């Protein structure tokens, strides 16, 4: 099992460590609810250094990205990032990812930790354009500094006016005494903040300076369990749960990152699916009774007929009710539809709702 550059710090802080995507990762510090509230109301720091980073360079770098991703990366300018996915040949998704335009002809692709090898092999297999590819995943650390107080708490660490970096934009600048750090206004919590990409050798010093700067703002370390509840309250998809090799981006509500203004892997078949209409949809639902939906629970209609399956579920710390995502037949997908989650042979009432669950 791999360690990040910060594993020893998490252990010294008493974090509950568990294997995740081949890494020894901090899952909990003081508890999911407390950590969740820290990010919603103040500022917290996640070590997400297990994520993968690929550098693509050369005159055909954009052409390769356009070929393998569903979104239109041609609209990117230097300093902008874009959420996208890698469609496979069978109508499903290899992975979702973020594309950063670092320079003209130079892009950074950030992929999920569990899919690093799969994604690398997939993109490499499509690279008949002579694009120079480097897998930087083992060389870089990634800190997600998230929460409404992140800008104010971190401003003393950089000469860049952090408040002027728009959502899904980034700067390569000084941070915590180090140059050439990527300061990205991205994250998977819905509470604002930054993701900081740095060299492994600099990670511990940056971590320490982040906590010194944030001390007056109530900064705390946050585990991956709270990252999951935070992203679910926003309705953000998690690969392996809500999207996978067998789920279409159109079924998953990712039509907004599926642009048919260009050709890409399996675009012809996905276009036909869009024209014909999908047969199932990923929906958000809230429980009408005090119950917690879980991954793989069956979703049924009022007659007890199975109409789908739960892909993600939790007890929302912000709302104190059970919430979830799941695929259901199109006939049962409209907002306000009554559905039932089968929990230990009991069919518990739920209602399809509009995302996000958490309204600021």
Buried (B, 14 or more C-beta within 10 A) or exposed (E): EBBBBBBEBBEEEEBEBBEBBEBBBBBBBBBBBBBBBBBBBBBBBBBBBBBBBBBBBBEBBBBBBBBBBBBBBEEBEEBBBBBBBBBBEEBBBBBBBBBBBBEEBBBBBBBBBBBBEBBBEBBEEBBEEEBEBEBBBEEBBBBBBBBBBBBBBBBEBBEBEBEEBEEBBBBBBBBBEBEEBBBBBBBBBBBBBBBBBBBBEBBBEBBEBBBEBBEEBBBBBBBBBBBBBBBBBBBBBBBBBBBBBEBBBBBBBBBEBBBBEBEBBBBEBBBEBBEEEBEBBBBBBBBBEEBBBBBEBBBBBEEEEEBBBBBBBBBBBBEEBBBBBBBBBBEBBEEEBEBBBBBEEEBBBBBBBEBBBBEE
